[in-house]
């Protein structure tokens, strides 16, 4: 029973430390915080294009004859 409580306490401390409860993610200086938020939002905006590029969804498909050469049909 004691081990479960200790493990639960360690897990709770680990989760709260990573979520920004104990250690702030952003600076307290408003200018630095605004720059950090801009960088973060730009990263979140770019992740969609990065995801499509990783899975090659942004490339043309080569399985249909219309897209391969154009002279087949």
N, C-alpha and C positions, 0 to 999 in steps of 0.2 A: 504494500500500500504506500509506503514511504517513497519507493522508487518511482511510482506512478506520479506522485505529487511533485517530486523533483523534476521529472521529465516534463510534466505539464508546465511547471514554472519556467523551465529553460526554453520550452517551445514558445510560451507566451512572451517572454522577454525577446527572443529572437524575432518573432513576428512583429512585435511593436517597434523594435529598433529598425526593422527594414521598411516599415510603412510610413515612417516620418513622424512617429509619435514622440520618440525620445531624441532623435537627431533630425533636425530640419533638413529637408532636401534642398531648399533654396536659401539664399543669403538673406540676412535681415536688412541689408542696404537696398533701398528701392531701385536704384539704378542698376546694380548688379543683378538683383532679382528679375528685373524686366528683361535684361539681356539673357539670363538663363531661361526664362519662360519663352522668349522668342526662339531661342535655339531648340528648346524642347518641342514647341509647336511645329517648327520647321521639320524636325526629325519625324514627327508623327505624320506630317503631310506627305513626306517623301516615302514613307514605308509602303504605301500602296503600289507605287511604281517599282520599288525594289522587289516587292513580292511578285509582281507580274514578270519582272525581268528574271527572277530566280526560277520560276516555273515555266519560263519561255512563253507566257501568254501574250506578250507584246510582239512576238514574231509572227509572220504570216504562216499559215498552215500549208504544207506541201503534199497533202493527201488528195486534194481535189485537183482535177486536171486544169481547171480554169486558173488556178493560182501558180501552177508550175511554170508554164511557158506562155500560155495564151494562144498558141498556134495549134493545139491539139483538136479543139472543137471547131 
